[in-house]
Amino acid sequence: MMLKALIFDVDGTLAETERDGHRIAFNRAFAEGNLNWNWSETLYGELLEISGGKERIRYYLQQYHPDLIKDLDSLIPQLHQAKTNHYGQLLSSGEIQLRLGVKRLIEEAYQEGIRLAIATTSALPNALALIEKHLNPQWFEVIAAGDIVPNKKPAPDIYKYVLNEMKLSPDECLVFEDSFHGLQAASEAGLKTVITLHDYTKNQDFSLASLVLNHLGEPNNHFKMIKGDINNKGYLDLELCQKLMINY
């Protein structure tokens, strides 16, 4: 089947935003609210098992501060909004960069007429802030984010939404994800998926993926292949994307 679209997750996929972006923004929001909470790198790795920022705060409070259960409905939205503001400031400063090979592949796809979309559980302002800093939001036909669907990843809702909006079938699209939850969501929607893992996801189960890499690579900085069979090239381009559609 001919490749017609690339669909990207955001956090951890376009950029390694979790450890050095969202985690820091959460901690700044807590400090701003005079809350003596700190999400360490290790703790945040645990919290990433929960999809969605508001859901992550709720889980944390239920596990570590059950005495605050009665205040969750008012506290969580306030904290999440403060966190979103701090995250936007981090993005605007340029401290968070795109992962290796991401901009090259997206630019190639746009120039070659391959359609582009975003499918993320991140809040829309967060997704847009990253894209606006490093890419062109107008290149993306659909930017599906946040609460646009009722069930977040690992449910397939966000990918089914994107497919419906683009009027494409799963076998015309290739997804880029970084986590098991993202892979599960894409797979349940019938989509083939490339995984670019990182420290928080390197031990997760990616057996359903078509290809697993440490990053997308560049001509002068090749990827490390963890799962798959690609010969004679160390960076993922549209030619290899099309081969994945045919061979996997």
MOURUR-V346923 format. One record per residue. N is the residue number from 1. RES is the residue in three letters. SS is DSSP state (hx for helix, st for strand, lp for the rest). PHI is phi in whole degrees, 0 to 359 (* if undefined). PSI is psi in whole degrees, -180 to 180 (NA if undefined). Layout:
N:RES:SS:PHI:PSI  N:RES:SS:PHI:PSI
This chain:
1:MET:lp:*:138  2:MET:lp:288:134  3:LEU:lp:290:127  4:LYS:lp:242:-21  5:ALA:st:207:148  6:LEU:st:247:134  7:ILE:st:239:125  8:PHE:st:246:133  9:ASP:lp:290:169  10:VAL:lp:250:-71  11:ASP:st:294:122  12:GLY:lp:86:-18  13:THR:lp:256:-60  14:LEU:lp:290:-39  15:ALA:st:210:155  16:GLU:lp:277:75  17:THR:hx:274:-18  18:GLU:hx:292:-62  19:ARG:hx:294:-46  20:ASP:hx:257:4  21:GLY:hx:236:-78  22:HIS:hx:300:-43  23:ARG:hx:300:-46  24:ILE:hx:296:-41  25:ALA:hx:295:-40  26:PHE:hx:301:-47  27:ASN:hx:296:-37  28:ARG:hx:292:-37  29:ALA:hx:294:-40  30:PHE:hx:297:-45  31:ALA:hx:297:-40  32:GLU:hx:297:-32  33:GLY:lp:270:13  34:ASN:lp:57:38  35:LEU:lp:254:129  36:ASN:lp:273:58  37:TRP:lp:242:144  38:ASN:lp:217:123  39:TRP:lp:268:104  40:SER:lp:290:169  41:GLU:hx:300:-40  42:THR:hx:292:-47  43:LEU:hx:299:-41  44:TYR:hx:295:-33  45:GLY:hx:301:-39  46:GLU:hx:293:-43  47:LEU:hx:292:-23  48:LEU:lp:292:-12  49:GLU:lp:294:-18  50:ILE:lp:260:122  51:SER:lp:279:135  52:GLY:lp:96:136  53:GLY:hx:294:-47  54:LYS:hx:295:-40  55:GLU:hx:296:-36  56:ARG:hx:294:-43  57:ILE:hx:298:-44  58:ARG:hx:300:-45  59:TYR:hx:298:-45  60:TYR:hx:301:-46  61:LEU:hx:294:-39  62:GLN:hx:296:-35  63:GLN:hx:277:-39  64:TYR:hx:248:-19  65:HIS:lp:221:60  66:PRO:hx:298:-16  67:ASP:hx:291:-15  68:LEU:hx:261:9  69:ILE:hx:307:-38  70:LYS:hx:292:-21  71:ASP:hx:260:5  72:LEU:hx:298:-41  73:ASP:hx:297:-28  74:SER:hx:264:-34  75:LEU:hx:287:-44  76:ILE:hx:299:-49  77:PRO:hx:300:-37  78:GLN:hx:295:-46  79:LEU:hx:295:-42  80:HIS:hx:293:-37  81:GLN:hx:294:-42  82:ALA:hx:297:-42  83:LYS:hx:298:-42  84:THR:hx:300:-40  85:ASN:hx:296:-45  86:HIS:hx:294:-38  87:TYR:hx:295:-41  88:GLY:hx:299:-37  89:GLN:hx:294:-39  90:LEU:hx:297:-42  91:LEU:hx:292:-43  92:SER:hx:298:-30  93:SER:lp:286:-13  94:GLY:lp:81:11  95:GLU:lp:291:-26  96:ILE:lp:257:116  97:GLN:lp:259:158  98:LEU:st:292:152  99:ARG:lp:289:159  100:LEU:lp:302:128  101:GLY:lp:88:-13  102:VAL:hx:295:-52  103:LYS:hx:296:-40  104:ARG:hx:301:-49  105:LEU:hx:293:-43  106:ILE:hx:295:-41  107:GLU:hx:296:-41  108:GLU:hx:297:-44  109:ALA:hx:299:-46  110:TYR:hx:298:-44  111:GLN:hx:295:-30  112:GLU:lp:267:5  113:GLY:lp:80:16  114:ILE:lp:280:130  115:ARG:st:287:150  116:LEU:st:233:146  117:ALA:st:209:161  118:ILE:st:242:137  119:ALA:st:224:103  120:THR:lp:218:151  121:THR:lp:274:-7  122:SER:lp:295:154  123:ALA:lp:298:144  124:LEU:hx:305:-45  125:PRO:hx:301:-36  126:ASN:hx:293:-46  127:ALA:hx:298:-46  128:LEU:hx:295:-38  129:ALA:hx:299:-42  130:LEU:hx:293:-45  131:ILE:hx:295:-43  132:GLU:hx:295:-31  133:LYS:hx:287:-37  134:HIS:hx:240:-17  135:LEU:lp:225:-165  136:ASN:lp:241:113  137:PRO:hx:304:-28  138:GLN:hx:291:-15  139:TRP:hx:290:-23  140:PHE:st:263:118  141:GLU:st:294:-37  142:VAL:st:227:132  143:ILE:st:239:94  144:ALA:st:265:121  145:ALA:lp:212:162  146:GLY:lp:61:-127  147:ASP:lp:262:28  148:ILE:lp:292:-23  149:VAL:lp:236:155  150:PRO:lp:291:-34  151:ASN:lp:245:125  152:LYS:lp:274:170  153:LYS:lp:306:140  154:PRO:lp:276:4  155:ALA:lp:297:148  156:PRO:lp:277:4  157:ASP:hx:307:-45  158:ILE:hx:296:-36  159:TYR:hx:285:-37  160:LYS:hx:295:-36  161:TYR:hx:297:-48  162:VAL:hx:298:-45  163:LEU:hx:300:-42  164:ASN:hx:294:-43  165:GLU:hx:295:-36  166:MET:hx:271:-9  167:LYS:lp:55:48  168:LEU:lp:238:156  169:SER:lp:267:158  170:PRO:hx:303:-33  171:ASP:hx:280:9  172:GLU:hx:252:1  173:CYS:st:231:153  174:LEU:st:234:132  175:VAL:st:256:147  176:PHE:st:240:121  177:GLU:st:224:174  178:ASP:lp:228:-4  179:SER:lp:224:163  180:PHE:hx:297:-42  181:HIS:hx:300:-43  182:GLY:hx:295:-43  183:LEU:hx:298:-42  184:GLN:hx:297:-43  185:ALA:hx:298:-47  186:ALA:hx:294:-43  187:SER:hx:296:-41  188:GLU:hx:292:-19  189:ALA:lp:269:3  190:GLY:lp:84:18  191:LEU:lp:261:143  192:LYS:st:280:144  193:THR:st:225:137  194:VAL:st:258:129  195:ILE:st:254:129  196:THR:st:246:99  197:LEU:lp:280:171  198:HIS:lp:208:-173  199:ASP:lp:302:-36  200:TYR:lp:283:-20  201:THR:lp:239:2  202:LYS:lp:296:-21  203:ASN:lp:257:10  204:GLN:lp:278:166  205:ASP:lp:275:112  206:PHE:lp:243:31  207:SER:lp:296:-24  208:LEU:lp:276:-7  209:ALA:lp:283:149  210:SER:lp:284:-31  211:LEU:st:205:138  212:VAL:st:233:123  213:LEU:st:231:165  214:ASN:lp:278:-24  215:HIS:lp:192:176  216:LEU:lp:280:-16  217:GLY:lp:81:164  218:GLU:st:223:162  219:PRO:lp:306:-31  220:ASN:lp:253:9  221:ASN:st:208:88  222:HIS:lp:285:152  223:PHE:lp:285:164  224:LYS:lp:255:125  225:MET:st:270:122  226:ILE:st:264:-36  227:LYS:st:213:132  228:GLY:lp:132:-178  229:ASP:lp:216:85  230:ILE:lp:239:124  231:ASN:lp:251:149  232:ASN:lp:68:18  233:LYS:lp:206:136  234:GLY:lp:252:12  235:TYR:lp:218:147  236:LEU:lp:273:120  237:ASP:lp:234:-176  238:LEU:hx:297:-33  239:GLU:hx:301:-46  240:LEU:hx:289:-34  241:CYS:hx:300:-43  242:GLN:hx:295:-39  243:LYS:hx:298:-37  244:LEU:hx:298:-38  245:MET:hx:296:-33  246:ILE:hx:274:-39  247:ASN:hx:264:-12  248:TYR:lp:236:NA
